[in-house]
């Protein structure tokens, strides 16, 4: 029977009928595995964002005067570049991992929830919290300017 509220206990089914824990050892090993997958999710997200930044890096960061704000790239350069394809693959893999983590949380087991949230937090701390790319310099703080 599937739980519809949070519960605490060692007996849990995670993602598949074959991934059931019946002992404390199985339960703790499953929590460690979920913790590591959640941290790996943050690592993959960091790699994906860094790859995207590298793929978009151009020599000139200043737009030309009179350049349209929403200029679109030609169809061939938008979908033909290997960097865009690789970025899309990384996005798909990271999305799949994220959805699997969400489904694991939907087992409504408190330990599973805590292991995944702690894994995400530790992964963020290790892989994503010290990035300089996240800093955005705003020259004019007025949004209407």
LUMVO-706804 format. One record per residue (C-alpha): residue in one letter; x, y, z. Coordinates in steps of 0.02 Angstrom, whole numbers, plus 50000, padded with zeros to 5 digits. Layout:
["a"; [X; Y; Z]]
...
END
This chain:
["x"; [50000; 50000; 50000]]
["x"; [50064; 50172; 49955]]
["x"; [50077; 50302; 50093]]
["x"; [49995; 50470; 50064]]
["x"; [50073; 50558; 50214]]
["x"; [50250; 50565; 50280]]
["x"; [50301; 50417; 50384]]
["x"; [50461; 50361; 50468]]
["x"; [50516; 50182; 50453]]
["x"; [50639; 50062; 50373]]
["x"; [50513; 49981; 50257]]
["x"; [50501; 50083; 50098]]
["x"; [50484; 50056; 49912]]
["x"; [50593; 50176; 49814]]
["x"; [50553; 50205; 49629]]
["x"; [50534; 50020; 49583]]
["x"; [50450; 49868; 49660]]
["x"; [50620; 49784; 49660]]
["x"; [50697; 49923; 49766]]
["x"; [50619; 49884; 49934]]
["x"; [50704; 49898; 50101]]
["x"; [50661; 49777; 50240]]
["x"; [50809; 49795; 50358]]
["x"; [50900; 49943; 50432]]
["x"; [51055; 49902; 50329]]
["x"; [50958; 49906; 50165]]
["x"; [50871; 50065; 50219]]
["x"; [51031; 50157; 50267]]
["x"; [51120; 50102; 50108]]
["x"; [50972; 50165; 50007]]
["x"; [50978; 50332; 50097]]
["x"; [51164; 50347; 50062]]
["x"; [51134; 50306; 49878]]
["x"; [50997; 50438; 49866]]
["x"; [51109; 50565; 49954]]
["x"; [51248; 50532; 49827]]
["x"; [51129; 50542; 49678]]
["x"; [51061; 50708; 49742]]
["x"; [51239; 50777; 49762]]
["x"; [51281; 50711; 49587]]
["x"; [51129; 50804; 49521]]
["x"; [51204; 50967; 49583]]
["x"; [51372; 50921; 49506]]
["x"; [51289; 50885; 49339]]
["x"; [51193; 51048; 49346]]
["x"; [51357; 51141; 49376]]
["x"; [51439; 51052; 49229]]
["x"; [51290; 51091; 49117]]
["x"; [51290; 51276; 49161]]
["x"; [51478; 51291; 49142]]
["x"; [51471; 51202; 48973]]
["x"; [51333; 51319; 48917]]
["x"; [51436; 51470; 48969]]
["x"; [51589; 51404; 48877]]
["x"; [51486; 51365; 48722]]
["x"; [51414; 51541; 48719]]
["x"; [51576; 51633; 48757]]
["x"; [51617; 51762; 48625]]
["x"; [51763; 51881; 48611]]
["x"; [51653; 52036; 48624]]
["x"; [51527; 52049; 48765]]
["x"; [51465; 52222; 48713]]
["x"; [51325; 52223; 48584]]
["x"; [51345; 52334; 48433]]
["x"; [51254; 52501; 48438]]
["x"; [51086; 52482; 48355]]
["x"; [51084; 52292; 48372]]
["x"; [50911; 52225; 48407]]
["x"; [50883; 52162; 48584]]
["x"; [50800; 52000; 48532]]
["x"; [50900; 51956; 48378]]
["x"; [50882; 51773; 48336]]
["x"; [51018; 51663; 48269]]
["x"; [50996; 51581; 48099]]
["x"; [50915; 51410; 48098]]
["x"; [51075; 51319; 48049]]
["x"; [51181; 51392; 48188]]
["x"; [51043; 51371; 48317]]
["x"; [51021; 51183; 48295]]
["x"; [51174; 51127; 48200]]
["x"; [51310; 51168; 48325]]
["x"; [51381; 51019; 48419]]
["x"; [51393; 51123; 48577]]
["x"; [51205; 51154; 48575]]
["x"; [51172; 50969; 48548]]
["x"; [51287; 50921; 48692]]
["x"; [51205; 51052; 48802]]
["x"; [51034; 50980; 48762]]
["x"; [51095; 50804; 48805]]
["x"; [51163; 50865; 48972]]
["x"; [50998; 50954; 49006]]
["x"; [50901; 50795; 48969]]
["x"; [51010; 50688; 49081]]
["x"; [51000; 50814; 49222]]
["x"; [50811; 50829; 49203]]
["x"; [50793; 50640; 49211]]
["x"; [50896; 50632; 49372]]
["x"; [50794; 50774; 49446]]
["x"; [50628; 50691; 49406]]
["x"; [50688; 50525; 49477]]
["x"; [50736; 50614; 49638]]
["x"; [50564; 50694; 49643]]
["x"; [50481; 50525; 49620]]
["x"; [50589; 50451; 49758]]
["x"; [50531; 50589; 49876]]
["x"; [50353; 50542; 49830]]
["x"; [50377; 50380; 49926]]
["x"; [50333; 50494; 50074]]
["x"; [50466; 50418; 50184]]
["x"; [50543; 50547; 50299]]
["x"; [50718; 50474; 50287]]
["x"; [50713; 50476; 50097]]
["x"; [50657; 50657; 50101]]
["x"; [50795; 50710; 50221]]
["x"; [50930; 50612; 50126]]
["x"; [50885; 50694; 49960]]
["x"; [50869; 50870; 50030]]
["x"; [51035; 50852; 50122]]
["x"; [51116; 50781; 49965]]
["x"; [51054; 50929; 49863]]
["x"; [51116; 51052; 49995]]
["x"; [51288; 50971; 50012]]
["x"; [51303; 50957; 49823]]
["x"; [51258; 51140; 49805]]
["x"; [51385; 51186; 49938]]
["x"; [51524; 51084; 49856]]
["x"; [51491; 51118; 49672]]
["x"; [51387; 51274; 49647]]
["x"; [51401; 51396; 49791]]
["x"; [51568; 51475; 49744]]
["x"; [51534; 51517; 49563]]
["x"; [51581; 51688; 49499]]
["x"; [51468; 51668; 49347]]
["x"; [51316; 51689; 49458]]
["x"; [51364; 51867; 49499]]
["x"; [51274; 51991; 49389]]
["x"; [51339; 52167; 49381]]
["x"; [51201; 52295; 49362]]
["x"; [51260; 52466; 49305]]
["x"; [51091; 52550; 49321]]
["x"; [50981; 52478; 49458]]
["x"; [50825; 52562; 49388]]
["x"; [50724; 52431; 49295]]
["x"; [50645; 52560; 49181]]
["x"; [50809; 52632; 49116]]
END
